[in-house]
Amino acid sequence: MKPTFIHTTIILLFSFYTLTLSSSNNAIEPLLSFKSKADLSNKLVTYSVTNNSTVCKWQGVKCLNNDVVVQLVLENLNLSGVFASNTLTRLDQLRVLSLRNNSLTGPIPDLSMLVNIKALFLDSNYFSGVIPLSISSLHRLRTLDLSNNELSGNIPVELIKLDRLNYIRLDSNRFNGSIPPLNQSGLEIFNVSVNHLSGLVPVTATLARFGPNMFSVNGELCGEIVHKQCEIVGMNSTKNKSSTSDLQEMEGFEDLKSRKREKFGLVVGFSGGLVLVISSVLCVIMSIKISKKKKKRKKIIATRELMEMAEAADAAAEVMRMEEKNELERKVRMLQQGVAIKKSGNLVFCTADSHVYTIEQLMRASAELLGSGMMGTTYKALVDNRVIVCVKRLDSSRLVGTTNEEFEMLMEVVGKVRHTNVVTLRAYFQTKDEKLLVYDYQPNGSLFSLIHVSQSTMARPLHWTSCLKIAEDVAQGLLHLHQTCNLVHGNLKSSNVLLDSDFEARISDYHLSHLFHHESNAYRAPEIEPNQEPTAKSDVYSFGVVLLELLTGKAASSHPKVSPDEVVKWVKSSRDNGGAGGGVVEEKRLEMMTGVAIACGVRSPEMRPTMWQVIEMLQKIKEAAVMEDCGLDP
């Protein structure tokens, strides 16, 4: 009998069902194989096979429909093995793979079988070798993050074939050679800084959108985008190449200052619109189309908010500059004269940027006072009209008795810290009576300034997506200090959270608190008495205070000491009074983030979460927002 249309349909549906079940069963072996090679300390305790075992309940695994594995997120687990070939790469229905913030080593395997992958996060590990060419065959790929590894070789020019890319980070590796002429119209996030790249930066419409900071600390890059003229072959030059290139890379900072409003607009695509970008990735997984008009409307709202805050900050800053100009110039002259008289040593560089400038050049630099605090006074210095740095002059009168050798050992430890969300110490200088620290300059000031702007302006709390992004940045920086570096910050507060040219948050003044007599302040955990050393759990407490400051726009000193329920009401009231009230969805997100702050701020240190648990909570909030934007129950 000739099969009818209905018969044919039933056969096809049954075949599809059988296929998906087979796919689910086949996921067990690749996952267990990966665990056997990558999980040497048995962190993935749920990875086992029982009679009723389903991989969809395993740690980090998410499935769609008939148990098809579409997402694997194994972050912050200290996995210390290798990403072996022919393991996870067999999960051909995988859309999202994240192994970020682990300790995986060895090369990245052939990924060509991950034909449906849309987001790939392998950052903050110890992967070595080259970028596998197989990545260029992943035509559905939208997000690629390989930053903070030990990868080398050239950046494959084949990446230009990935026309759906909207996020690519390759920074903090050892790549050499030239930058491919990437020109994907949808590329919103891009960073190749802190590598060994060289040659002309291609002037494409896409790359021209990113500032010099996204290419910085690459000694031999040149061209219009990085504000450095390329050397003409055959011309004699008496300048030191490594010094000149590093100096000229920083020339773009002055240009960044004049384009501050424009940068505030760009950051919205990263902070206010972060959840929307990730939403678009996972919504495709769910086969649910999100209205472009809806996303655009959300971006416009967030853009308007941040641009208004930028204008207010600019206006306030201009008033302050006019009022304080004479006083600033007087203090700067005193600093330069005093240090110039006392100096007898050399500037010690903590990075490969040695001999970029001398202590004499630093003392001759034009300077601007940025602020004063418990540890000392901070200045912005323009060295030889080329390099902008941040110089902290430590307050010698408040320093605990520390020998020069002890100070030098401390600086060696601090100078080795490298992370996207931690400000890098570039150099230090010390004599008997003078100690200077030289950091990367962060052009968008401190989080304190962003939140509170000025007493003369009507600041209001940030949009919840911006709060979430900044909180996650700070948490990642603290986790790196605690877990990777085995260090404690000891003085975390909103004025020690700085914002780079793309408004990524970076923590500063870390691991310096024990040099000074400890003083009580609104950020300090209650168990830390004067002259007592801070701990990782006291850092968690300080993080909770910063998070509440982010959510409410209220100074830490004004935070009430009330029950958790009252804190939730206070946060809502603070935002409503500040004109930042939102709908039911925003209220739910704010309540979840307030819960994180409350957990961090409990009086008992043992009851506080670790920083990796904090990050896990923040990521669940982001994930819930993604699911809701996709029209699904979280």
C-alpha positions in Angstrom: 0.0 0.0 0.0 1.3 3.4 -0.9 2.2 5.4 2.2 0.0 8.4 2.8 1.2 11.9 3.8 0.2 11.2 7.4 2.1 7.9 7.5 5.2 9.7 6.1 4.9 12.5 8.7 4.7 10.0 11.5 7.7 8.1 10.2 9.7 11.3 10.0 8.7 12.4 13.5 9.6 9.1 15.0 13.0 9.2 13.2 13.7 12.6 14.6 12.7 11.5 18.1 14.9 8.5 17.9 17.8 10.7 16.6 17.5 13.2 19.5 17.3 10.4 22.1 20.4 8.9 20.5 22.1 12.3 20.7 21.3 12.6 24.4 22.7 9.1 25.1 25.8 9.9 23.1 26.5 13.0 25.3 27.4 10.9 28.3 30.6 9.5 27.0 32.1 12.9 25.7 31.3 14.6 29.0 32.9 11.8 31.0 35.9 11.8 28.7 36.3 15.5 29.2 36.0 15.1 33.0 38.7 12.4 33.1 41.2 14.7 31.3 40.3 18.1 32.7 38.9 17.5 36.2 42.0 16.2 38.0 40.7 17.4 41.4 37.2 15.9 41.0 35.4 19.3 41.1 32.6 18.0 38.8 31.1 15.7 41.5 27.7 15.2 39.7 29.3 13.6 36.7 28.4 10.0 37.1 26.3 7.3 35.4 23.4 5.6 37.2 20.4 3.6 36.0 18.3 6.8 35.7 21.2 9.1 34.9 20.4 12.0 32.6 23.2 14.4 31.5 20.7 17.3 31.7 21.0 17.3 35.5 24.8 17.3 35.5 26.7 20.3 36.7 26.8 23.1 34.1 24.7 21.2 31.5 21.5 22.6 29.9 19.3 20.8 27.4 16.6 21.7 25.0 13.5 19.7 24.2 14.3 16.0 24.1 17.4 16.1 26.2 19.7 17.6 23.5 22.7 19.2 25.2 22.9 22.8 24.0 24.8 24.6 26.7 27.8 23.7 28.9 29.0 26.2 31.4 31.9 25.1 33.7 33.3 28.4 35.1 35.4 29.2 38.2 36.0 25.5 39.1 39.8 25.5 39.1 39.8 22.7 36.5 43.5 21.9 36.1 43.8 19.4 33.4 43.5 19.7 29.6 40.7 20.2 27.1 41.3 16.9 25.3 40.4 16.4 21.7 37.5 14.2 20.8 35.6 14.9 24.0 33.3 18.0 24.2 33.9 18.5 20.5 31.5 15.6 19.8 28.6 17.5 21.2 27.5 18.8 17.8 24.3 20.4 19.1 26.2 22.6 21.5 25.3 26.3 21.2 27.2 27.8 24.3 30.4 26.5 25.7 32.1 28.3 28.6 35.2 27.0 30.4 36.3 30.5 31.6 38.3 31.2 34.8 39.8 27.7 35.3 43.4 26.5 35.1 43.2 24.4 31.9 46.5 24.0 30.1 47.7 22.7 26.7 46.4 23.5 23.2 42.9 24.3 22.2 41.7 21.2 20.3 40.1 20.9 16.9 36.6 22.5 17.3 35.3 21.9 13.7 32.7 19.4 14.9 30.9 22.1 17.0 29.0 23.2 13.9 26.2 24.8 15.9 28.3 26.7 18.5 27.3 30.4 18.9 29.2 31.4 22.0 32.7 30.1 23.0 34.3 31.3 26.3 37.8 29.8 26.9 39.3 32.9 28.6 41.3 33.2 31.8 43.0 29.8 31.6 46.5 28.7 30.6 45.9 27.5 27.1 49.0 27.6 24.9 49.8 27.1 21.3 48.0 28.7 18.4 44.4 29.5 17.6 43.1 26.3 15.8 42.1 27.1 12.2 39.0 25.1 12.8 37.5 28.1 14.7 37.2 29.9 11.3 34.9 27.1 10.1 32.3 27.8 12.9 30.1 30.0 10.8 27.4 30.4 13.4 29.9 31.8 16.0 28.9 35.1 17.5 31.0 35.3 20.7 34.7 34.3 20.9 36.7 35.0 24.1 40.2 33.6 24.3 41.6 36.4 26.4 44.0 36.0 29.4 45.7 32.8 28.2 49.2 32.0 26.9 48.3 31.6 23.2 50.8 32.6 20.6 51.4 32.6 16.9 49.4 34.7 14.4 45.7 35.7 14.6 44.2 33.7 11.7 43.2 35.9 8.8 40.4 33.4 8.3 38.5 35.0 11.2 37.2 37.6 8.7 35.0 34.8 7.3 33.0 34.7 10.6 30.5 37.3 9.5 28.2 36.8 12.5 30.8 37.8 15.1 29.7 40.5 17.5 32.2 39.9 20.3 35.9 38.9 20.0 38.5 39.2 22.8 42.1 38.0 22.2 43.8 40.3 24.7 46.5 39.3 27.3 48.1 36.6 25.2 51.3 36.3 23.2 50.1 36.7 19.7 52.5 38.1 17.1 52.2 39.2 13.5 49.6 41.5 12.1 45.9 42.2 12.8 43.5 40.7 10.2 41.3 43.3 8.4 38.2 42.4 10.4 35.2 44.2 9.1 32.1 42.4 10.5 29.4 45.1 10.7 27.9 43.6 13.9 31.2 43.6 15.9 30.5 45.4 19.2 33.2 44.1 21.5 36.9 43.9 20.3 40.2 43.7 22.2 43.7 42.6 21.1 45.7 44.6 23.7 48.6 43.2 25.7 50.2 41.0 23.0 53.2 41.2 20.7 51.4 42.3 17.5 53.1 44.5 14.9 52.6 46.4 11.7 49.8 48.6 10.3 46.4 48.3 12.0 44.0 47.9 9.0 41.7 50.9 8.7 38.4 49.1 8.2 35.0 50.6 9.1 34.7 48.1 11.9 38.2 48.5 13.5 38.0 52.2 13.2 35.2 52.2 15.8 37.5 51.0 18.6 39.8 53.3 20.5 43.6 52.9 20.8 43.2 51.2 24.2 41.8 48.1 22.5 45.2 47.8 20.7 47.5 49.0 23.5 50.6 47.3 24.9 51.5 45.9 21.5 55.0 47.4 21.0 55.1 47.6 17.1 51.6 48.4 16.0 51.2 51.6 14.0 48.7 53.5 11.9 45.8 55.9 12.1 43.8 53.9 14.6 46.5 53.7 17.2 47.7 57.3 16.6 51.2 56.3 15.6 53.0 56.9 12.4 54.4 53.8 10.7 58.1 53.8 10.2 59.2 54.3 6.6 61.6 51.6 5.5 65.1 53.0 4.9 64.8 56.0 7.1 67.4 56.4 9.8 66.1 56.7 13.3 68.1 57.2 16.5 65.1 56.6 18.8 64.7 53.5 20.8 62.0 51.5 19.1 60.5 49.8 22.1 60.3 53.0 24.1 58.9 55.1 21.2 56.2 52.6 20.3 55.0 52.2 23.8 55.0 55.9 24.4 53.2 56.8 21.2 50.5 54.2 21.8 49.2 56.3 24.6 48.8 59.5 22.6 45.2 58.6 21.9 44.2 59.3 25.6 43.9 63.0 25.0 41.6 62.3 22.1 39.6 60.0 24.3 39.0 62.9 26.8 37.4 65.1 24.1 35.2 62.1 23.1 33.9 61.2 26.5 30.3 61.6 25.7 30.8 59.4 22.6 32.4 56.7 24.8 29.5 56.8 27.2 27.2 56.0 24.2 29.5 53.2 23.2 29.6 51.7 26.6 25.9 51.2 26.6 26.3 48.5 24.0 28.5 46.7 26.6 26.9 47.5 29.9 23.3 48.5 29.5 22.9 46.3 26.5 25.0 43.3 27.7 22.1 41.2 28.6 20.5 41.9 25.2 23.5 40.8 23.3 23.6 37.5 25.2 19.9 37.2 24.9 20.1 37.2 21.1 22.5 34.3 21.2 20.4 32.1 23.5 17.1 33.1 21.9 18.3 31.7 18.6 19.0 28.5 20.4 15.4 28.4 21.6 14.2 29.2 18.0 12.3 32.3 19.4 12.6 35.5 17.5 13.0 38.6 19.6 11.7 41.8 18.1 14.5 44.1 16.9 12.3 47.0 17.8 12.1 45.9 21.4 15.8 45.6 21.7 16.4 49.0 20.1 13.9 50.6 22.5 15.8 49.1 25.5 19.1 50.4 24.2 17.7 53.9 23.7 16.5 54.0 27.3 19.8 52.9 28.7 21.7 55.2 26.3 19.7 58.2 27.3 20.3 57.4 31.0 24.1 57.1 30.7 24.5 60.1 28.3 22.6 62.3 30.8 24.8 61.1 33.6 27.9 61.8 31.4 26.7 65.3 30.7 26.1 65.9 34.4 29.5 64.5 35.3 31.2 66.7 32.6 29.4 69.8 33.9 30.3 69.1 37.5 33.9 68.3 36.6 34.2 71.6 34.7 32.9 73.6 37.7 35.4 71.7 40.0 38.2 72.3 37.6 37.5 76.1 37.5 37.3 76.3 41.3 40.3 74.2 42.1 42.7 75.1 39.3 45.0 77.3 41.3 45.1 75.0 44.3 45.9 72.0 42.0 48.7 73.8 40.3 50.2 74.8 43.7 50.1 71.2 45.1 51.5 69.7 41.9 54.4 72.1 41.9 55.1 71.2 45.6 55.0 67.5 44.7 57.4 67.9 41.8 59.8 70.1 43.7 59.8 68.0 46.8 60.4 64.7 45.0 63.0 66.2 42.7 65.0 67.3 45.8 64.8 63.9 47.5 65.2 61.5 44.6 68.2 59.3 44.6 67.0 56.0 43.1 65.7 54.7 39.8 62.2 54.0 38.6 61.7 50.2 38.9 59.4 48.8 36.2 57.2 45.8 37.0 56.4 44.9 33.4 58.2 44.5 30.0 57.8 48.3 29.5 61.2 48.9 31.1 62.9 52.3 30.3 59.8 53.7 28.7 60.6 56.9 30.7 62.9 57.9 33.6 62.2 59.3 37.0 63.5 62.7 35.7 61.0 62.7 32.9 58.2 61.7 35.3 59.1 64.6 37.6 59.1 67.0 34.7 55.6 65.8 33.5 52.6 68.1 33.6 50.4 66.8 36.3 46.8 67.1 37.6 45.5 66.2 41.0 42.9 63.5 40.9 42.3 63.0 44.6 43.5 62.3 48.1 42.8 59.4 50.4 44.0 57.3 53.4 47.0 56.0 51.5 48.1 59.2 49.8 47.6 61.6 46.9 46.9 60.6 43.3 47.9 62.5 40.2 47.4 62.2 36.4 50.8 62.8 34.7 51.5 63.4 31.0 55.1 62.3 30.4 56.9 64.1 27.5 53.5 64.9 26.0 53.1 61.2 25.0 52.4 58.9 27.9 49.6 59.4 30.4 50.0 57.5 33.7 48.5 57.6 37.2 51.0 58.4 40.0 50.1 57.6 43.6 52.3 59.4 46.1 52.1 57.3 49.4 51.6 59.3 52.6 54.9 58.6 54.4 53.6 59.9 57.7 51.0 57.2 57.8 53.1 54.3 56.6 53.7 51.5 59.0 57.4 51.0 59.7 58.5 49.1 56.5 62.1 48.7 55.3 63.0 49.4 51.7 63.6 45.7 51.1 60.2 44.8 52.5 58.5 47.4 50.3 60.4 46.2 47.3 59.2 42.6 47.9 55.6 43.8 48.2 55.9 45.7 45.0 57.2 42.6 43.2 54.1 40.7 44.3 51.7 43.4 43.4 53.5 44.1 40.1 52.9 40.5 38.9 49.1 40.8 39.1 47.5 40.7 35.6 43.8 40.6 35.0 41.3 42.5 32.9 39.5 43.8 35.9 42.6 44.8 38.0 44.6 48.0 37.4 48.2 47.1 36.5 51.1 48.4 38.5 53.6 49.6 35.9 56.5 50.9 38.1 57.5 52.2 41.5 60.0 54.5 43.0 61.3 54.8 46.5 63.8 56.7 48.6 63.9 57.0 52.4 61.2 59.6 52.5 59.4 59.1 49.2 57.4 56.3 47.7 55.6 56.6 44.3 53.5 54.0 42.5 52.8 54.3 38.8 49.6 52.7 37.4 47.8 52.6 34.1 45.6 55.7 33.8 41.9 54.9 33.7 40.3 57.8 31.7 36.7 57.5 33.0 37.5 58.0 36.7 36.2 56.1 39.7 32.9 54.3 40.3 32.4 56.7 43.2 32.4 59.7 40.8 30.1 57.9 38.3 27.6 57.1 41.1 27.6 60.3 43.0 28.8 62.8 40.3 28.7 66.0 42.3 26.7 67.6 45.1 25.6 70.2 42.6 24.0 67.7 40.2 21.0 65.4 40.6 22.6 62.0 40.3 20.4 58.9 40.1 21.1 55.2 40.4 22.3 53.3 37.3 20.2 51.0 35.2 20.1 47.5 36.7 22.0 46.0 33.7 24.8 48.5 34.3 24.9 47.6 38.0 25.1 43.9 37.1 27.9 44.4 34.6 30.0 46.6 37.0 29.4 44.2 39.9 30.5 41.2 37.8 33.6 43.1 36.7 34.6 43.8 40.3 33.8 40.3 41.4 36.0 38.8 38.7 38.9 41.1 39.8 38.5 40.1 43.4 38.2 36.4 42.5 41.5 36.7 40.6 43.2 38.2 43.6 41.8 35.6 46.0 42.1 32.4 44.0 44.9 32.9 41.5 47.2 35.4 43.3 46.3 34.3 46.9 46.1 38.0 47.8 43.6 40.1 49.8 42.5 43.6 48.6 41.9 45.0 52.1 40.5 48.4 51.1 37.8 47.8 48.5 35.5 50.8 48.1 33.8 52.6 45.2 36.7 55.1 44.9 39.1 52.2 44.4 37.0 50.9 41.5 38.2 52.6 38.3 36.6 52.7 34.8 38.7 52.3 31.7 38.0 53.8 28.3 35.2 51.3 27.6 33.8 51.6 31.2 35.0 48.2 32.2 35.5 48.2 36.0 39.0 47.6 37.4 39.9 47.5 41.0 42.9 49.4 42.3 45.0 49.9 45.5 44.9 46.2 46.2 47.1 44.5 48.8 48.5 47.8 50.1 46.3 48.1 53.2 48.7 46.4 55.6 51.3 49.2 54.9 49.0 51.6 56.7 47.3 51.8 60.1 43.8 50.4 59.6 41.0 52.8 60.1 37.3 52.0 60.5 35.1 53.0 57.5 31.7 52.1 56.1 33.2 49.5 53.8 35.2 47.6 56.5 33.8 44.3 57.8 32.8 44.5 61.5 35.2 41.7 62.6 38.3 43.6 61.4 39.6 45.6 64.3 42.2 48.4 64.0 45.7 47.0 63.2 44.1 43.7 62.3 44.8 42.2 58.9 41.9 42.0 56.4 40.8 38.7 55.0 39.2 37.4 51.8 35.8 37.2 53.7 36.2 40.9 54.7 36.7 41.7 51.0 33.4 40.0 50.4 31.7 42.2 53.0 33.2 45.3 51.3 31.9 44.0 47.9 28.4 43.8 49.4 28.6 47.5 50.5 29.8 48.5 47.0 26.9 46.6 45.4 24.4 48.4 47.6 26.0 51.7 46.7 25.7 50.8 43.0 22.0 49.9 43.4 20.9 52.9 45.5 23.2 55.7 44.5 23.7 56.3 48.2 27.0 56.8 49.9 28.2 53.8 52.0 28.1 55.8 55.2 24.3 56.3 54.8 23.5 52.6 54.4 21.0 51.5 57.2 21.8 48.5 59.5 18.4 46.8 59.3 16.9 43.4 58.5 17.2 41.9 55.0 13.5 42.7 54.3 14.0 46.3 55.3 17.2 46.5 53.1 15.1 45.4 50.1 12.5 48.1 50.8 15.2 50.7 51.3 16.9 49.8 47.9 13.5 50.1 46.1 12.7 53.4 47.9 16.1 54.8 47.0 15.7 54.0 43.3 12.1 55.3 43.2 13.2 58.6 44.9 16.1 58.9 42.5 13.8 58.6 39.5 15.2 55.2 38.5 12.1 53.2 39.3 11.3 50.5 36.7 8.6 47.9 36.0 8.0 44.5 37.5 10.9 42.9 35.7 13.4 45.5 36.8 12.1 45.3 40.4 12.6 41.5 40.4 16.2 41.8 39.1 17.0 44.5 41.7 15.6 42.3 44.5 17.9 39.4 43.3 21.0 41.7 43.3 20.0 43.1 46.7 19.9 39.5 47.9 23.5 39.0 46.8 24.6 42.2 48.7 22.8 41.0 51.8 24.5 37.6 51.7 27.9 39.3 51.4 27.1 41.6 54.3 26.1 39.2 57.1 28.0 39.7 60.3 29.5 36.2 60.5 32.4 35.8 58.1 31.9 32.1 57.9 28.3 32.6 56.6 29.5 34.9 53.7 29.9 33.4 50.3 33.2 33.2 48.5 33.8 35.4 45.5 33.3 32.5 43.0 29.9 31.9 44.7 29.1 35.6 44.3 29.9 35.4 40.6 27.8 32.3 40.3 24.8 34.2 41.8 25.3 37.2 39.5 25.5 34.9 36.5 22.2 33.2 37.5 20.6 36.7 37.6 21.9 37.4 34.1 20.7 33.9 33.0 17.2 34.5 34.4 17.0 37.8 32.5 18.1 36.0 29.3 15.4 33.4 29.7 12.7 35.9 30.3 13.8 37.9 27.3 13.4 34.7 25.3 9.9 34.3 26.5 10.7 31.3 28.7 10.4 30.7 32.5 13.7 31.0 34.2 
